[in-house]
Amino acid sequence: MKRRKRHAAILALVAVLAFLLMAAGCGCGTDEGGAARPAGASPGRGANPTGPDGLASNKQPYEIKWYLPGHPQEDGRRVQNEMNKIIQADLNATVDIVWIDPDRYDQETRAILASGDKADLMFASYRTNDFLGHARDGAFRDLTDLLPAYGSDILKQVPSFAWEAAKVDGKAYGIVNTQAWAEAPAIRVTKEMADIYGLRSYAIRRLEDLAPFLEKAVARENGQKIGFRVDAAADYPPAYALALGIEALGEGNPAVVATEGTRLKAINLFEQKAYADYLGLMHDWYRKGWIRPDAATVVDDTAEAKADKYIAALDVLRPDTPSDSRYVYQPLGGTPSIGNDAIGSSLTVIPRSSADPARAMMLYNLMYADKRLFNLMNFGIEDEHYHLTDSDYAEPIADSGYRVDAGWAFGNQFNALRSAKRQPSWLPAGTSLNAGAPRSRLLGFHFDPEKVKGELAQCASVIGSYRAGLVTGALDPAATLPRLNEALKRAGIDRLIAEAQRQIDAWADAHA
C-alpha cells in the first residue's frame, strides 16, 4: 500500500513538473522549429527572445525608431497607425518612422550616430549615410548572427550572392533591400524630342553616335532645350563605368579596377584611354554648345531635369526601365550585370544605439514577410490613398495625402504593387531577373583606405581642382590630363594604386 502511494506521489510530481516545463516553454510561444518568440509575435515570424549576441528582445512594448530619406506625408501618422496594428499584433511593438529631407539626410544621420540617440533602423548605402565607413567605425551593428535568428523571411527572398555587397571585412552590416540590380549603361532621350527629330535608335551603339541627332535637335530648338546633361560633381556618370571597362573603388578614388582581361588590375582612371576619349567627346560637345556653358558651376539642376529641359543624358537601363513612357532608352552595348554599387545603393542598418536590435530585425523581417504591411507603407491605405485596379496596380488618388512609392528603400521591391499604369508586370519575375544576370568579379570586394588615407585625401584635392572643368567639357583633356597626372604622382597615386592592388589580390586569393 505504501509503495503504491509513493509510486502515485512520484507520478503526480512528474506530471506537475512536466506541466510546468510545458508552461514555461509556451509562455512566449514557439515557432515550428521550437524557437521561442517574444510575447505577441505570430508563429513563423518571431524568433528567439534572446539572440545569439546575448541581447534580449524585451517582452514589454517597444517603439522602433526608423530613419529614412524622404519627405513627411500629410497622412503619414494615419498610415503609421494602420501599420502599427499589424506590427503590434505580431511583435508587441510599434514603429515611429522619421522621414528626413534627402538633402539633409547625411548630415542629420551623422549627428544621430555620433550622439548615440536612439535609432533602431536606418537607410544607408555606399554613397548615403556612408555604409562602408560607418560599418568600419562601429556605428552599425554586426548582423551576422541576428539575420539567421530573426530574419528568416529576409534570407529566403534575398539571393545569397547579394549579401557579399552588404558585408565589410567578412561580416554582414546591412540588410539588403531587393530590387532589379542588373543594369547597363544607356542613353536616355526625351520621347518628345526623339519623335520630333527622328531619333534612329538602331544606329546608336556608342555615345558618339548620338551626335547627328543632338546637332539637329539643339539647332532647331533654338536655345529652348539643353542638348546633353552632365554632372560636374562626378568623375563620370556611374552608369557609364561599364562602357569604360572599369569599376570604381569608392567615390572620389582615382584608383579604379580594369575589368577586362584575366587579372583584376588597379589603374589610374585619368591615364585610361577610354576615359580620355570620353572627356574629349564632352569637350567637343561643349564647344558646339550642346552642353550648357555654366555646367561646371551649376550646383543643382533638378528643376531643369524634371521639366525635361535636357534633350539627352546618360542613364542606367534596368529590366523595368521601359515603364517610363516619357523617355526613349538606347543601351550602349553589353549585357546588364550586377555589381557592388547596384546592391549597395539600398541597404538598411541597425545602429549601435538600438536598445532592441532583435525587435528591429523582426520588424524588417515582417516587411519582407507581409506584403500587406510593405504596400501599406509604400502606397498608403487602399481606397483612401490609392485604388487597386487590374489586381496589382496601385492607382493613386489625387491629393490624397500619402504617396511614398519608394519600396526600393525598405524591403523587397518585388513585393510591391505596380506604381504606374504602363509598368510591365515584371515584379513577379523579379528573382529570375537578378538570378540570371552576370555578376561583377569584384562583387563583395570593398577597398579599405585606412593605410593610404593621406594619399587619398591629397589625390582628391588635386582632382577637385580639375574635375568640374573636365567632366563638363569646359577644359580640353589633351592639355589638362598631363598636368593632372603629374600632380597626382606628387600626391601619391602610385602608393594608392599599389595598396588597392595588394587588397584586390589578397581578396581574390581568398575567394579563389
Buried (B, 14 or more C-beta within 10 A) or exposed (E): EEEEEEEEEEEEEEEEEEEEEEEEEEEBBBBEEEBBBBBBBBEEBBBBBBBEBEBEBBBEEBBBBBBBBBEEBEBBEBBBEBBBEBBBEBBBBBBBBBBBEEEEBBEBBBEBBEEEEBBBBBBBBBBBBBBBBBBBEEBBBBBBBBBBBBBBBBBEBBBEBBBBBBBBEEEBBBBBBBBBBBBBBBBBBBBBBBEEBEBEBEEBEEBBBBBBBBBBBBBEBEEEBBBBBBBBEBBBBBBBBBBBBBBBBBBBBBBBBBBEEEEBBBBBBBBBEBBBBBBBBBBBBBEBBBBBEEBBEBEEBEEBEEEBBBBBBBBBBBBBBBBBEEBBBBBBEBEBBBBBBBBBBBBBBBBBBBBBBBBBBBBBBBBBBBBEBBBBBBBBBBEBBBEBEEEEBBBBBEEBBBBBBBBBBBBBBBBBBBBBEEBEEBBEBBBEBBEEBEBBBBBBBBBBBEEBEEBBEBBBEBBEEBBBBBBBBBBBBEEBBEEBBEBBEEBBBEBBBBBBBEBBBEBBEEEE
